[in-house]
Amino acid sequence: MTAWEWDRSLFAGTAAHYLVGRMPYPRELADALRDALGLDGTGRLLDVGCGPGSLTLLLAPLFAASVGVDPDPGMLREAARVAGFAPVEWRELRAEDLPADLGTFRVVVFAQSFHWMDQPLVADHVRAMLDAGGAWVHVSAMTHRGVDGDVPLPHPRPPWDRIDRLVAEYLGPVRRAGRGTLPDGTRGGEEDVMRAAGYQGPERLVVARNEVVERTTDDVVAAVLSLSSSAPHLFDERLGSFESDLRELLGEGPFSEQVHDIAVAIWRP
């Protein structure tokens, strides 16, 4: 079987749904990184695989300048729209093409993105882009859905198992990803890659989140369509039918979800 390879359709069409369907990163994440790294408004930030800039814009006030790179032009258009006049440079660029002409950075952050990349190549390239005393920050989070469980919430949880079955009815039982499939899920092994590339660490942080959020039917639909495994283009001409079936499954809402904790790993060259 041929190994999965990245292609530009991976997140095609998801950008319009991302900021609605994904729960935002909290202010506490920025505070934790500020304290752990001594961030004081100096230096430069690079967000690799920045998507629509959700984390870039949260962290940008902690630096003198920020750059977000992503290979999806739709994501970057959405990032620029949301950013307004914020001093962030957006570049359409694959991580594998770094360092390009971007220079060096105090912090390089990867949030829910490194598993899509040629990890050894990117780890090697980025190491040379870090300032003396700089840090690679890996943010692990699940923002499209909340914590599973039986703890009572103000409203029902979205029926994620039934949503997954509906996606499978349309797209098949094997997870889709761009033009290919991921029968075993996304790749892991990030820590082995980082150590092999000469990084030291990691220093670990956990941003605990106890809040419960209310979500509408529109929010949950957007969450589903923000995923690579159910990106709009995968449904072709059946997208309208899928969304109608999804909305019928969900009903009027509202829903409640408990937000996931966020794990952070800090590596140093």
C-alpha positions, 0 to 999 in steps of 0.5 A: 500500500502506498504511504499517504502523501500531503496534497493541497486539497487537504483542507480545501474549503474548510477555512470558512468553517474553521473559526465558527466550528473550532473552539478558540484557544484561551487567553490562559494559553498565551499567559502560560507561554509568556511565563514559561518563555519570558516573553516580553514583546520582543523577538519574532514569532513564527506559526507554522501551519497557522490556518486562519491565524487562531493562535497566531493572533492570540500570541502576536501581542507577546512579540515585536513581529509575527509571521504565519505560514500555511499552504492553503490560500483560503486559510490565509485569506481568512487569517488576513480578514480576521487580523485586520490591521494587526502587524502579522505577515501571512505567507503561503508556504509549506513547512517543508519549504522553510526557511525560505527568506523568513529569517530567525525567530524567538519562538516557532509554534506548531499547533495541531499541524506537525503531524501533517508534515515531513517531520524530520525535514521540518525539524531540521530546517526549523532548528536553524531558524531559532534565535539563540535561546529560542524555542520550538513550541508544540501545542496539542489540542482538540478544538472541534469537539469537547470531552466525552463523558457522562458528567451532566451538562446544561444541554445534550452533547452533540451526538459525535458517534452518530455524526461519525457514522453519517460521515462514513456513510457518505465518504466510506469507513476509512478516514479521508485526507486530501486525495488519500486516506489514513487508515491508521490515523495521522502519524505520531512519533514527534518526540523521537523526531525532535530528539533525533534532530538534536532538540533538548526537552521537552518542558511540558505545560498543561493549560487546564480548562474546566469551562463548559460552552454552549454550541449551536447547530451551526457551530457543530455543522461548521466543526464537522466541515472544518475537518480534513476528514470531512472537508467540503470538497470530499463530498463533491455534488453530495455536499448539500445532501450531507449538510441536510442530513447532518442538520436533520440528525442534530435538530435545533440544539443547543448543545453543551460541551466541556472544553479539552485541556491543552498540552504544550511541549517546549523544545530547545535546539 
